Amino acid sequence: MIDETHKFLETLGLRARQVERALTALLDSTLRDDEIARPDHLLAAMRHGVLNGGKRLRPFLVMESTALLGGPDEAALRVAAALECIHCYSLIHDDLPSMDDDDLRRGLPTVHKVFDEATAILAGDTLLTMAFDIVAAPQTRLPDRSKTELVLSLARAAGLGGMAGGQALDLQAETMPPDEAGIIRLQAMKTGALLRFACESGAIIADAPTPQRQQLKRFGEAIGLAFQLADDLLDVTSDSQSLGKATGKDAAAGKATLVALHGPQWAREQLSGLVEEANALLEPFGEKANTLKTAAEFIASREN
């Protein structure tokens, strides 16, 4: 197990560096296009919100799911970068005073603190639209059918029935606390949808058969639930220095979470069960899926 964990961490770091280089190139202020202006101030805000570290877990899942099924690496990297643009846009907007009102993200001042609120909103908006530009562009060498599937799946994961809709439910929960089923639904949308897409996209990129696509989609759903449960547990048990952001905010805002309903020990037991479920879904892929299996354990036991 130690060897698998070491291998996983090495691969996670490698994928993060690959994605960081891709994002740096995409957000390069020296790039010029006769048809597209690139305002320097806006690009600087986007870079601050994107090139600020992070584990790049969602891009990792895109690339590893694609590799598991023998799909093209270069296309996977571009889809991974597109997904990270959407994830980072959501963080920029989440940190705004009208949302979660956070001053720190990954241990650094948030975009609206370094620039201003209007620029932070525009930086997020531009990252969101840039994601679909990246997927649809000629440089993403995939059949048009695959690009269409990716764009549709990503739009749904990020939009009304996915992350954005989940954020709306999360804000509503401050004044209208949901029941347990409502919490699960909220979290599956707000956090789980992008993680589900990350895993399912590998099957789309690789043009895998439907059964394999469904297995990866269900794997993504399981680790999405685990990710949010672990996040809620950390909000209760960790500190802001370890996390690089404020803790205890859910309780302070009166938000209902599964940890608040059932307690930390229950949450740890649920996380163990979700890891077992996620790993069982990968059994048909044999040893090739070991890195993704270790990823599920990492997500459930992470400390930041």
C-alpha positions in Angstrom: 0.0 0.0 0.0 2.9 2.4 0.8 4.3 1.8 -2.7 0.9 2.5 -4.3 0.5 5.7 -2.2 4.0 6.8 -3.2 3.2 6.1 -6.9 -0.1 8.0 -6.7 1.5 11.1 -5.1 4.2 11.1 -7.8 1.6 10.8 -10.5 -0.6 13.5 -8.9 2.4 15.8 -8.8 3.4 15.0 -12.4 -0.1 15.6 -13.7 -0.3 18.9 -11.7 2.8 20.1 -13.3 1.6 19.2 -16.8 -1.7 21.0 -16.2 0.1 24.0 -14.7 2.3 24.3 -17.8 -0.8 24.0 -20.1 -2.7 26.7 -18.1 0.3 29.0 -18.1 0.5 28.8 -21.8 -3.2 29.4 -22.2 -3.0 32.5 -20.0 0.2 33.9 -21.4 -0.1 37.6 -21.7 2.3 37.7 -24.6 -0.1 35.6 -26.8 -1.6 37.7 -29.5 -4.6 37.1 -31.8 -5.8 39.6 -34.4 -9.4 38.7 -33.7 -9.2 38.4 -29.8 -8.0 41.1 -27.5 -6.5 40.0 -24.3 -6.7 42.8 -21.6 -3.6 42.5 -19.4 -5.4 43.4 -16.2 -8.0 40.8 -16.7 -5.5 38.2 -17.6 -3.5 39.0 -14.5 -6.6 38.4 -12.3 -7.2 35.1 -14.1 -3.7 34.0 -13.6 -3.9 34.9 -9.9 -7.0 32.7 -9.6 -5.6 29.8 -11.5 -1.8 29.7 -11.2 -1.8 29.6 -7.4 -1.0 26.0 -6.6 -3.5 23.4 -5.7 -3.5 19.6 -6.1 -5.2 19.8 -9.6 -7.3 16.8 -8.6 -10.0 17.2 -11.2 -7.5 17.4 -14.1 -5.7 14.4 -12.6 -8.9 12.4 -12.8 -9.5 13.4 -16.4 -6.0 12.3 -17.5 -5.9 9.1 -15.5 -9.4 8.0 -16.6 -8.3 8.6 -20.2 -5.1 6.7 -19.7 -6.9 3.8 -18.1 -8.9 3.4 -21.3 -6.0 4.1 -23.7 -7.2 7.5 -24.9 -5.0 10.3 -26.4 -2.9 12.1 -23.8 -2.8 15.5 -25.5 -6.5 15.8 -25.8 -6.9 14.7 -22.2 -4.5 17.4 -21.1 -6.5 20.1 -22.9 -9.9 18.8 -21.4 -8.2 18.7 -18.0 -7.1 22.3 -18.4 -10.6 23.3 -19.4 -12.1 21.6 -16.4 -9.6 23.3 -14.1 -10.6 26.7 -15.6 -14.2 26.0 -14.5 -13.1 24.8 -11.1 -11.0 28.0 -10.6 -13.8 30.2 -11.8 -16.1 28.7 -9.2 -13.5 29.4 -6.5 -13.1 33.0 -7.5 -16.8 33.5 -7.4 -17.3 31.5 -4.2 -14.8 33.8 -2.4 -16.7 37.0 -3.3 -18.3 39.0 -0.4 -21.7 38.2 -1.8 -21.0 34.5 -1.6 -18.7 33.0 1.0 -16.7 36.2 1.7 -13.3 34.6 2.0 -10.0 36.5 2.1 -7.7 33.5 1.6 -7.5 30.8 -1.0 -4.7 28.2 -1.0 -3.0 30.4 1.6 -3.0 33.5 -0.7 -5.2 36.5 -0.8 -8.3 35.9 -3.0 -8.7 37.5 -6.4 -11.2 40.2 -5.2 -8.8 41.2 -2.4 -5.8 41.5 -4.8 -7.8 43.2 -7.6 -11.4 44.2 -6.9 -14.8 42.6 -6.9 -15.7 43.6 -10.5 -12.5 42.3 -11.9 -12.9 39.0 -9.9 -16.4 38.5 -11.4 -15.0 39.1 -14.9 -12.1 36.8 -14.3 -14.5 34.0 -13.3 -16.8 34.7 -16.2 -13.9 34.6 -18.7 -12.5 31.4 -17.3 -15.9 29.8 -17.6 -16.2 30.7 -21.2 -12.6 29.9 -22.0 -13.1 26.3 -20.9 -15.5 25.7 -23.7 -13.2 27.5 -26.1 -10.4 25.1 -25.1 -12.5 22.0 -25.7 -13.9 23.1 -29.0 -10.7 24.5 -30.4 -8.9 22.8 -33.3 -5.9 22.2 -31.0 -8.0 19.6 -29.1 -7.6 16.8 -31.6 -10.8 14.8 -31.1 -13.7 13.9 -33.4 -16.4 16.6 -33.5 -18.8 14.0 -32.0 -16.6 13.6 -29.0 -16.1 17.4 -28.6 -19.9 17.8 -28.7 -20.4 15.2 -25.9 -17.7 16.8 -23.8 -19.1 20.3 -24.2 -22.7 19.1 -23.3 -21.5 17.1 -20.4 -19.3 19.9 -19.0 -22.1 22.5 -19.4 -24.5 20.3 -17.5 -21.9 19.5 -14.8 -21.1 23.2 -14.3 -24.6 24.7 -14.8 -28.2 24.7 -13.5 -28.3 21.0 -12.6 -24.7 20.8 -11.5 -22.2 23.1 -9.7 -24.0 26.5 -10.1 -27.4 25.0 -9.1 -25.7 23.4 -6.1 -24.2 26.7 -5.1 -27.7 28.3 -5.2 -29.1 25.5 -3.0 -26.1 26.0 -0.7 -26.9 29.7 -0.3 -30.5 28.9 0.3 -29.6 26.4 3.0 -28.4 29.3 5.2 -32.0 30.3 5.8 -33.9 27.1 4.8 -31.9 24.2 6.1 -32.5 21.1 4.0 -33.1 17.6 5.3 -30.6 14.8 4.8 -31.8 14.0 1.3 -31.6 17.7 0.4 -28.0 17.9 1.7 -26.9 14.9 -0.4 -28.6 16.4 -3.5 -27.0 19.8 -2.9 -23.5 18.3 -2.5 -23.8 15.9 -5.4 -24.5 19.0 -7.6 -22.2 21.6 -6.1 -19.1 19.4 -5.6 -19.9 16.0 -7.2 -20.9 17.1 -10.6 -17.4 18.3 -11.7 -15.7 15.2 -10.2 -18.2 13.0 -12.0 -17.4 14.8 -15.3 -13.7 14.4 -14.6 -14.0 10.6 -14.6 -16.6 10.2 -17.3 -14.8 12.5 -19.6 -11.9 10.0 -19.8 -14.3 7.5 -21.4 -15.6 10.1 -23.8 -12.1 11.1 -24.9 -11.1 7.4 -25.3 -14.4 6.7 -27.1 -15.0 3.8 -24.7 -18.1 1.6 -24.8 -21.1 2.6 -22.7 -20.6 0.1 -19.8 -17.1 1.4 -19.1 -18.4 5.0 -19.3 -21.1 4.2 -16.8 -18.6 2.6 -14.4 -16.4 5.7 -14.5 -19.4 7.9 -14.1 -20.5 6.0 -11.0 -16.9 6.0 -9.7 -16.9 9.8 -10.1 -20.2 10.0 -8.2 -18.8 8.0 -5.3 -15.6 10.0 -4.9 -17.6 13.2 -5.3 -19.7 12.3 -2.2 -16.5 11.4 -0.4 -14.8 14.6 -1.4 -17.5 16.8 0.1 -17.9 14.6 3.2 -14.2 14.9 3.8 -14.4 18.7 3.2 -17.1 19.0 5.8 -15.2 16.9 8.2 -12.1 19.1 7.7 -14.2 22.2 8.3 -14.9 20.9 11.8 -11.6 19.2 12.7 -8.9 21.2 11.0 -7.5 24.7 11.2 -7.2 27.6 8.7 -3.4 27.4 8.6 -3.5 23.7 7.5 -6.3 24.2 5.0 -5.2 27.6 3.6 -8.7 29.0 4.0 -11.1 29.7 6.9 -12.6 26.9 8.8 -15.8 26.6 10.9 -17.7 28.7 8.4 -20.5 26.1 7.9 -21.4 26.1 11.6 -21.1 29.9 11.8 -23.5 30.3 8.9 -25.9 27.7 10.3 -25.5 25.5 7.3 -26.7 21.9 7.6 -24.1 19.3 6.7 -24.0 15.5 7.1 -21.2 15.9 9.6 -23.3 18.3 11.7 -26.2 15.9 11.5 -24.4 12.7 12.4 -21.0 13.6 13.8 -17.3 13.1 12.8 -17.2 9.4 13.6 -20.2 8.6 11.4 -18.6 10.6 8.6 -15.4 8.6 8.9 -17.4 5.3 8.6 -19.3 6.7 5.6 -16.0 7.7 3.9 -14.7 4.2 4.4 -17.8 2.7 2.7 -17.6 5.2 -0.2 -14.0 4.2 -0.8 -15.0 0.5 -0.9 -17.8 1.3 -3.3 -15.5 3.3 -5.6 -12.8 0.6 -5.6 -15.4 -2.1 -6.4 -16.4 -0.1 -9.5 -12.8 -0.3 -10.8 -12.3 -4.0 -10.2 -13.1 -4.9 -13.9 -10.1 -2.8 -15.0 -7.6 -4.8 -12.9 -4.3 -3.4 -11.8 -4.4 -0.6 -14.4 -6.9 1.1 -12.1 -4.6 1.0 -9.0 -3.8 4.7 -9.3 -7.5 5.7 -9.4 -8.2 3.4 -6.5 -5.5 5.1 -4.4 -7.0 8.4 -5.5 -10.3 7.4 -3.9 -8.5 6.7 -0.6 -6.6 9.9 -0.8 -9.8 11.9 -1.3 -11.4 10.3 1.7 -8.4 10.7 4.0 -7.0 14.1 2.9 -5.9 16.6 5.4 -6.2 19.8 3.3 
